[in-house]
Amino acid sequence: MNWQAISEQIEAATGQPFNVVSAHTLSGGDINSAFRLQGDDKSYFVKLNGADLAAMFEAEFAGLQDIAKTQAVRVPAPVVCGKNSRAFIFGTGKS
């Protein structure tokens, strides 16, 4: 996997440089590919799927934002979603 495009999306969304030092495949999902991207001092959770499924990640992104606003439960903080050659959603930590 070429992580350069993903790094650029993270940098654009956060305004901070991000260089992927390592990428670890995560298990547990059946629909998407999931990874933990480690940078020099920060890590991100990334889900990938076909570009035609970008709307699914857009809905998930909005849902995570709405849930976080309630402060009823802690959820992953969404950073950005979109598509290039694949649909993606990135998150970090908990909100």
Secondary structure, 3 states (H helix, E strand, C coil): CCCHHHHHHHHHHHCCCCCCCEEEEECCCCCCEEEEEECCCCEEEEEEEEHHHHHHHHHHHHHHHHHHHHCCCCCEEEEEEEECCEEEEEEEEEC
